[in-house]
Amino acid sequence: MNTKPEWTREELDAYLGERYVSLDEVAEQTGLERDLVQELVDTGCMPGPSYEHRSREELYALVNGSADTIELRTVARYFARDVIAWVESIAPRLRHVSPVELAPVLKSELRAAFREGLVEHDGASIEYEGFMSRTGRIDPARFDAHFEEYIWPNWRAGTWGICVHGSERMQNVARKTIAVGRLKWLTDDGTKVGYSKDEASEVHAAMVEYDSVVPPFSPHDHHGSSRARLVEALGDEVGYVFSGARRTATGSPRAG
């Protein structure tokens, strides 16, 4: 993770504590055994941790006149709180099938939900990723490639838990990726300067949509985010007071 030295560990801890939970907390809040929740992660039945805090320490002792050093490593994992709703939604099905059996079924359902989201949130209007036409036709092979190479791996990795409100619903992931795509489309990927009144109005509306579905990024990676590049950097151009200006990540982790 890229870091900015002016951010403190206390701010990052506050952000993580506000929006993320441990595996034990997922188990406790869903009523499932911890080992079963871990199996859900391992098999792809639920997203993995959005963040890991990796610590490395040394234990040193002088034994029989020589140094003896043991390296100790710990990893704290942080899962988006959204996964609790997701696990609760699939828990009844686990009474009848194992996570290994359920995983491919869930993946197929998530694929269909993502496609539904592209239609629901008008991906056609920006010819989403080049495989969705203005008429709404979707190229099946290119859709599958996009899902397999981008959408699904980031679901498994917990990435959507960082940058999508309600990330347990794949329709919201589609909404987020469309919101980013629309801003890139309207602003020449954040490089355009000077907007007509109509253009500014359209970009302003796109920023409102983005703000409604994309939460803040962590203090340490916010500066490289789509929020920083496509909303905050361009807000003055179109008269948009983005949510980060009202409640920034420095002052509150709930800025998005």
Backbone hydrogen bonds in HBPLUS format (Angstrom, degrees):
<---DONOR---> <-ACCEPTOR-->    atom                        ^
c    i                          cat <-CA-CA->   ^        H-A-AA   ^      H-
h    n   atom  resd res      DA  || num        DHA   H-A  angle D-A-AA Bond
n    s   type  num  typ     dist DA aas  dist angle  dist       angle   num
A0007-TRP N   A0004-LYS O   3.13 MM   3  5.98 166.4  2.15 128.0 131.8     1
A0012-LEU N   A0008-THR O   3.24 MM   4  6.60 157.7  2.30 145.3 151.1     2
A0013-ASP N   A0009-ARG O   2.85 MM   4  6.08 161.2  1.89 153.0 158.3     3
A0014-ALA N   A0010-GLU O   2.99 MM   4  6.17 151.2  2.08 141.1 148.8     4
A0015-TYR N   A0011-GLU O   3.04 MM   4  6.29 156.3  2.09 145.8 151.8     5
A0016-LEU N   A0012-LEU O   2.93 MM   4  6.20 166.0  1.95 156.5 159.6     6
A0017-GLY N   A0013-ASP O   2.87 MM   4  5.96 160.7  1.91 148.1 153.9     7
A0018-GLU N   A0014-ALA O   3.05 MM   4  6.11 139.9  2.21 139.9 149.6     8
A0019-ARG N   A0015-TYR O   3.26 MM   4  6.43 154.9  2.32 150.6 155.3     9
A0020-TYR N   A0016-LEU O   2.94 MM   4  5.34 142.6  2.08 150.5 153.6    10
A0081-ARG N   A0019-ARG O   3.15 MM  62  5.98 156.5  2.20 151.5 145.8    11
A0021-VAL N   A0079-PHE O   2.71 MM  58  5.15 156.3  1.77 147.1 154.7    12
A0079-PHE N   A0021-VAL O   2.71 MM  58  5.15 174.2  1.71 161.2 159.2    13
A0026-VAL N   A0022-SER O   3.03 MM   4  6.39 150.5  2.12 146.7 154.9    14
A0027-ALA N   A0023-LEU O   2.99 MM   4  6.30 162.8  2.02 151.8 155.8    15
A0028-GLU N   A0024-ASP O   2.86 MM   4  6.09 162.3  1.89 149.2 154.5    16
A0029-GLN N   A0025-GLU O   2.90 MM   4  5.95 165.1  1.92 148.8 152.6    17
A0030-THR N   A0026-VAL O   2.99 MM   4  6.02 137.9  2.17 145.2 155.4    18
A0031-GLY N   A0027-ALA O   2.88 MM   4  5.70 128.4  2.15 143.6 154.6    19
A0036-LEU N   A0033-GLU O   3.03 MM   3  5.26 123.4  2.36 101.4 115.8    20
A0037-VAL N   A0033-GLU O   3.05 MM   4  6.45 156.8  2.10 154.5 161.2    21
A0038-GLN N   A0034-ARG O   2.91 MM   4  6.24 159.2  1.96 154.3 160.2    22
A0039-GLU N   A0035-ASP O   2.97 MM   4  6.20 147.5  2.08 137.2 146.2    23
A0040-LEU N   A0036-LEU O   2.92 MM   4  6.26 142.4  2.06 144.7 155.2    24
A0040-LEU N   A0037-VAL O   3.09 MM   3  4.99 121.2  2.45  91.9 106.9    25
A0041-VAL N   A0037-VAL O   3.15 MM   4  6.56 149.9  2.25 146.9 153.9    26
A0042-ASP N   A0038-GLN O   2.96 MM   4  6.26 165.3  1.98 152.2 156.0    27
A0043-THR N   A0039-GLU O   2.96 MM   4  6.01 150.3  2.05 147.4 153.4    28
A0045-CYS N   A0040-LEU O   2.77 MM   5  4.71 136.8  1.95 152.1 155.6    29
A0046-MET N   A0040-LEU O   3.22 MM   6  5.57 130.8  2.48 126.7 119.1    30
A0044-GLY N   A0041-VAL O   3.24 MM   3  5.33 148.6  2.34 101.6 110.7    31
A0048-GLY N   A0156-ARG O   2.86 MM 108  5.55 146.0  1.98 123.2 134.2    32
A0050-SER N   A0078-TYR O   2.77 MM  28  5.90 130.0  2.02 147.9 158.2    33
A0051-TYR N   A0078-TYR O   3.27 MM  27  5.13 161.5  2.30 141.3 145.3    34
A0078-TYR N   A0051-TYR O   2.88 MM  27  5.13 163.6  1.90 156.6 153.5    35
A0053-HIS N   A0076-ALA O   2.73 MM  23  4.97 164.6  1.75 149.4 154.5    36
A0076-ALA N   A0053-HIS O   2.89 MM  23  4.97 164.2  1.92 138.5 142.8    37
A0055-SER N   A0074-THR O   2.85 MM  19  5.20 169.9  1.86 155.1 158.6    38
A0074-THR N   A0055-SER O   3.04 MM  19  5.20 159.5  2.08 137.4 143.0    39
A0057-GLU N   A0072-LEU O   2.77 MM  15  5.02 166.0  1.79 154.1 158.7    40
A0072-LEU N   A0057-GLU O   2.70 MM  15  5.02 168.5  1.71 144.8 148.9    41
A0059-LEU N   A0070-ILE O   2.73 MM  11  5.04 162.1  1.76 151.1 157.6    42
A0070-ILE N   A0059-LEU O   2.83 MM  11  5.04 161.4  1.86 144.5 150.6    43
A0061-ALA N   A0068-ASP O   2.91 MM   7  5.22 141.4  2.06 141.7 153.7    44
A0068-ASP N   A0061-ALA O   2.71 MM   7  5.22 153.9  1.77 169.5 173.9    45
A0063-VAL N   A0066-SER O   2.77 MM   3  5.38 149.1  1.86 170.7 160.0    46
A0066-SER N   A0063-VAL O   2.99 MM   3  5.38 163.3  2.02 115.1 120.6    47
A0083-VAL N   A0080-ALA O   2.97 MM   3  5.86 163.1  2.00 126.1 129.7    48
A0084-ILE N   A0081-ARG O   3.06 MM   3  5.81 157.5  2.11 119.9 125.7    49
A0086-TRP N   A0082-ASP O   3.31 MM   4  6.66 155.7  2.37 144.8 151.9    50
A0087-VAL N   A0083-VAL O   2.80 MM   4  5.98 169.1  1.81 154.6 156.1    51
A0088-GLU N   A0084-ILE O   2.94 MM   4  6.12 161.3  1.98 149.9 155.6    52
A0089-SER N   A0085-ALA O   3.05 MM   4  6.19 142.4  2.20 137.1 146.6    53
A0089-SER N   A0086-TRP O   3.03 MM   3  5.13 122.0  2.38  95.8 110.8    54
A0090-ILE N   A0086-TRP O   3.19 MM   4  6.57 139.0  2.37 146.4 157.1    55
A0090-ILE N   A0087-VAL O   3.21 MM   3  5.29 130.1  2.48  97.2 109.6    56
A0091-ALA N   A0087-VAL O   2.90 MM   4  5.86 131.4  2.14 148.5 161.2    57
A0093-ARG N   A0090-ILE O   3.00 MM   3  5.54 134.2  2.21 115.6 127.5    58
A0094-LEU N   A0091-ALA O   2.96 MM   3  5.26 142.5  2.10 108.8 120.0    59
A0095-ARG N   A0092-PRO O   3.35 MM   3  5.77 164.9  2.37 107.1 111.4    60
A0096-HIS N   A0093-ARG O   3.16 MM   3  5.73 160.9  2.20 112.7 118.3    61
A0097-VAL N   A0093-ARG O   3.26 MM   4  6.53 145.7  2.39 147.6 157.5    62
A0101-GLU N   A0098-SER O   3.07 MM   3  5.22 119.8  2.45 100.2 114.6    63
A0102-LEU N   A0098-SER O   2.89 MM   4  6.14 150.4  1.98 151.7 161.3    64
A0103-ALA N   A0099-PRO O   2.89 MM   4  5.82 150.4  1.98 150.8 155.6    65
A0105-VAL N   A0102-LEU O   3.04 MM   3  5.31 120.9  2.41 106.9 122.3    66
A0106-LEU N   A0102-LEU O   2.97 MM   4  6.22 160.9  2.00 162.7 168.9    67
A0107-LYS N   A0103-ALA O   2.98 MM   4  6.23 158.9  2.03 153.8 159.9    68
A0108-SER N   A0104-PRO O   3.11 MM   4  6.24 157.2  2.16 140.0 145.2    69
A0109-GLU N   A0105-VAL O   3.03 MM   4  6.32 154.3  2.09 146.5 153.9    70
A0110-LEU N   A0106-LEU O   2.80 MM   4  6.03 155.2  1.86 153.1 160.1    71
A0111-ARG N   A0107-LYS O   2.92 MM   4  6.12 150.9  2.00 146.5 154.3    72
A0112-ALA N   A0108-SER O   3.10 MM   4  6.37 159.1  2.14 144.9 149.7    73
A0113-ALA N   A0109-GLU O   2.88 MM   4  6.12 152.5  1.95 144.8 153.1    74
A0114-PHE N   A0110-LEU O   2.90 MM   4  6.07 151.6  1.98 145.4 152.3    75
A0115-ARG N   A0111-ARG O   3.09 MM   4  6.38 158.7  2.14 147.0 152.5    76
A0116-GLU N   A0112-ALA O   2.91 MM   4  6.20 155.1  1.97 146.4 153.8    77
A0117-GLY N   A0113-ALA O   2.91 MM   4  6.13 150.0  2.00 142.3 150.6    78
A0118-LEU N   A0114-PHE O   3.02 MM   4  6.38 145.4  2.14 146.5 155.3    79
A0119-VAL N   A0115-ARG O   3.29 MM   4  6.65 151.2  2.37 146.5 152.9    80
A0120-GLU N   A0116-GLU O   2.80 MM   4  6.03 171.0  1.81 157.5 160.5    81
A0121-HIS N   A0117-GLY O   2.95 MM   4  5.87 158.6  1.99 146.8 150.8    82
A0123-GLY N   A0118-LEU O   2.79 MM   5  5.00 170.6  1.80 164.9 161.7    83
A0122-ASP N   A0119-VAL O   3.21 MM   3  5.21 165.7  2.23 109.7 110.2    84
A0125-SER N   A0122-ASP O   3.17 MM   3  5.69 146.9  2.28 110.4 117.5    85
A0126-ILE N   A0123-GLY O   3.21 MM   3  5.76 154.9  2.28 111.7 118.2    86
A0128-TYR N   A0123-GLY O   3.05 MM   5  5.09 157.2  2.10 139.3 144.9    87
A0127-GLU N   A0124-ALA O   3.00 MM   3  4.72 163.8  2.03 102.9 107.2    88
A0130-GLY N   A0127-GLU O   2.90 MM   3  5.49 164.3  1.93 140.5 139.5    89
A0131-PHE N   A0128-TYR O   3.07 MM   3  6.25 151.4  2.16 139.6 140.0    90
A0139-ASP N   A0131-PHE O   2.88 MM   8  5.25 162.2  1.91 154.3 160.3    91
A0133-SER N   A0137-ARG O   2.81 MM   4  5.19 162.0  1.84 152.1 156.6    92
A0136-GLY N   A0133-SER O   2.88 MM   3  5.13 159.4  1.92 109.8 116.5    93
A0143-PHE N   A0139-ASP O   2.88 MM   4  5.99 153.6  1.95 157.4 166.2    94
A0144-ASP N   A0140-PRO O   2.92 MM   4  6.08 165.7  1.94 150.8 154.3    95
A0145-ALA N   A0141-ALA O   3.00 MM   4  6.24 155.4  2.07 142.7 149.6    96
A0146-HIS N   A0142-ARG O   2.98 MM   4  6.13 158.8  2.02 143.9 149.2    97
A0147-PHE N   A0143-PHE O   2.91 MM   4  6.18 161.2  1.95 155.7 161.0    98
A0148-GLU N   A0144-ASP O   2.87 MM   4  6.03 166.7  1.89 152.7 156.5    99
A0149-GLU N   A0145-ALA O   2.86 MM   4  5.82 153.8  1.93 147.7 154.8   100
A0150-TYR N   A0146-HIS O   2.95 MM   4  5.56 143.4  2.09 139.3 146.4   101
A0151-ILE N   A0146-HIS O   3.27 MM   5  6.65 159.7  2.31 143.7 149.4   102
A0152-TRP N   A0147-PHE O   2.75 MM   5  5.62 173.8  1.75 159.2 160.7   103
A0154-ASN N   A0150-TYR O   3.34 MM   4  6.23 155.6  2.41 138.6 145.2   104
A0155-TRP N   A0151-ILE O   3.03 MM   4  6.26 135.2  2.24 140.2 153.0   105
A0155-TRP N   A0152-TRP O   3.02 MM   3  4.96 125.7  2.33  96.4 111.3   106
A0156-ARG N   A0152-TRP O   2.93 MM   4  6.24 165.1  1.95 161.9 164.4   107
A0157-ALA N   A0153-PRO O   2.93 MM   4  6.08 146.8  2.04 139.5 149.2   108
A0159-THR N   A0154-ASN O   2.90 MM   5  5.04 133.4  2.12 152.6 160.5   109
A0158-GLY N   A0155-TRP O   3.19 MM   3  5.33 157.0  2.25 104.3 111.3   110
A0161-GLY N   A0158-GLY O   3.14 MM   3  5.39 138.5  2.32 102.3 113.8   111
A0162-ILE N   A0159-THR O   2.89 MM   3  5.42 160.0  1.93 115.7 122.5   112
A0164-VAL N   A0160-TRP O   2.98 MM   4  5.41 121.0  2.34 152.6 152.1   113
A0165-HIS N   A0213-VAL O   2.81 MM  48  5.26 170.1  1.82 151.7 152.1   114
A0169-ARG N   A0166-GLY O   3.12 MM   3  6.10 173.7  2.13 128.4 130.4   115
A0172-ASN N   A0169-ARG O   2.95 MM   3  5.50 137.2  2.14 110.9 121.4   116
A0174-ALA N   A0170-MET O   3.04 MM   4  6.40 156.3  2.10 148.8 154.1   117
A0175-ARG N   A0171-GLN O   2.96 MM   4  6.24 153.6  2.03 139.7 147.5   118
A0176-LYS N   A0172-ASN O   2.90 MM   4  6.12 153.8  1.97 144.1 150.3   119
A0177-THR N   A0173-VAL O   2.96 MM   4  6.23 169.7  1.97 155.4 157.6   120
A0178-ILE N   A0174-ALA O   2.90 MM   4  6.03 152.8  1.97 150.1 157.8   121
A0179-ALA N   A0175-ARG O   2.92 MM   4  6.08 153.4  1.99 142.4 150.1   122
A0180-VAL N   A0176-LYS O   2.99 MM   4  6.32 158.1  2.04 155.1 159.9   123
A0181-GLY N   A0177-THR O   2.94 MM   4  6.06 160.0  1.98 139.2 145.6   124
A0182-ARG N   A0178-ILE O   2.72 MM   4  5.92 152.5  1.79 153.6 160.5   125
A0183-LEU N   A0179-ALA O   3.17 MM   4  6.38 160.1  2.21 142.9 147.4   126
A0184-LYS N   A0180-VAL O   2.96 MM   4  6.24 160.5  2.00 153.6 159.5   127
A0185-TRP N   A0181-GLY O   2.87 MM   4  5.99 152.1  1.95 143.0 151.2   128
A0186-LEU N   A0182-ARG O   2.91 MM   4  6.12 160.4  1.94 152.0 156.2   129
A0187-THR N   A0183-LEU O   3.00 MM   4  5.95 140.7  2.16 144.3 153.3   130
A0189-ASP N   A0184-LYS O   2.73 MM   5  3.95 167.4  1.75 129.7 132.0   131
A0191-THR N   A0187-THR O   3.03 MM   4  6.21 118.9  2.41 146.2 159.7   132
A0192-LYS N   A0187-THR O   2.93 MM   5  5.11 165.0  1.95 148.8 145.2   133
A0191-THR N   A0188-ASP O   3.25 MM   3  5.44 154.7  2.32 103.5 110.9   134
A0200-ALA N   A0196-SER O   2.80 MM   4  5.97 163.7  1.83 156.1 160.6   135
A0201-SER N   A0197-LYS O   3.02 MM   4  6.19 152.8  2.10 141.8 149.2   136
A0202-GLU N   A0198-ASP O   3.04 MM   4  6.30 151.4  2.13 144.5 151.8   137
A0203-VAL N   A0199-GLU O   2.92 MM   4  6.21 162.5  1.95 155.5 159.9   138
A0204-HIS N   A0200-ALA O   2.83 MM   4  5.91 156.6  1.89 146.5 153.8   139
A0205-ALA N   A0201-SER O   3.04 MM   4  6.24 158.4  2.09 143.2 148.0   140
A0206-ALA N   A0202-GLU O   3.03 MM   4  6.28 149.6  2.13 141.2 149.8   141
A0207-MET N   A0203-VAL O   2.89 MM   4  6.18 145.0  2.01 147.9 157.5   142
A0208-VAL N   A0204-HIS O   3.02 MM   4  6.37 152.5  2.10 148.7 156.1   143
A0209-GLU N   A0205-ALA O   3.06 MM   4  6.34 160.0  2.10 146.8 151.6   144
A0210-TYR N   A0206-ALA O   2.93 MM   4  6.15 159.7  1.98 143.7 149.5   145
A0211-ASP N   A0207-MET O   2.85 MM   4  6.03 167.4  1.86 152.1 155.3   146
A0212-SER N   A0208-VAL O   3.08 MM   4  6.29 136.3  2.28 141.4 152.6   147
A0212-SER N   A0209-GLU O   3.14 MM   3  5.20 130.5  2.40  96.4 109.6   148
A0213-VAL N   A0210-TYR O   3.10 MM   3  5.56 149.1  2.20 111.2 119.6   149
A0214-VAL N   A0210-TYR O   2.94 MM   4  5.89 144.9  2.06 162.5 173.0   150
A0221-ASP N   A0218-SER O   3.09 MM   3  5.48 142.2  2.24 109.6 119.5   151
A0222-HIS N   A0218-SER O   2.86 MM   4  5.55 129.1  2.12 164.0 171.3   152
A0224-GLY N   A0221-ASP O   3.31 MM   3  5.79 150.3  2.41 110.2 117.3   153
A0225-SER N   A0222-HIS O   3.03 MM   3  5.17 166.5  2.05 117.3 119.1   154
A0229-ARG N   A0225-SER O   3.09 MM   4  6.32 162.1  2.12 148.5 153.6   155
A0230-LEU N   A0226-SER O   2.74 MM   4  5.46 163.9  1.77 148.1 152.8   156
A0231-VAL N   A0227-ARG O   3.11 MM   4  5.15 144.6  2.24 126.2 133.4   157
A0232-GLU N   A0227-ARG O   2.94 MM   5  6.26 167.8  1.96 164.4 168.0   158
A0233-ALA N   A0228-ALA O   3.07 MM   5  6.01 137.8  2.26 139.1 149.8   159
A0234-LEU N   A0231-VAL O   3.24 MM   3  5.38 134.9  2.46  99.3 111.1   160
A0235-GLY N   A0231-VAL O   2.81 MM   4  5.56 122.4  2.15 151.4 163.8   161
A0237-GLU N   A0234-LEU O   2.94 MM   3  5.37 131.6  2.18 110.4 123.7   162
A0238-VAL N   A0235-GLY O   3.14 MM   3  5.60 140.6  2.31 108.6 118.1   163
A0239-GLY N   A0235-GLY O   2.91 MM   4  5.85 107.8  2.45 144.6 163.7   164
A0240-TYR N   A0235-GLY O   2.88 MM   5  4.68 161.8  1.91 137.9 136.8   165
A0245-ALA N   A0242-PHE O   2.91 MM   3  5.60 149.0  2.01 117.6 126.2   166
A0246-ARG N   A0243-SER O   2.94 MM   3  5.14 133.9  2.16 102.1 115.1   167
A0247-ARG N   A0243-SER O   2.90 MM   4  6.21 162.4  1.93 161.7 166.6   168
A0251-GLY N   A0248-THR O   3.05 MM   3  5.37 130.1  2.31 102.5 114.7   169
A0252-SER N   A0248-THR O   2.79 MM   4  5.93 157.8  1.84 159.6 167.2   170
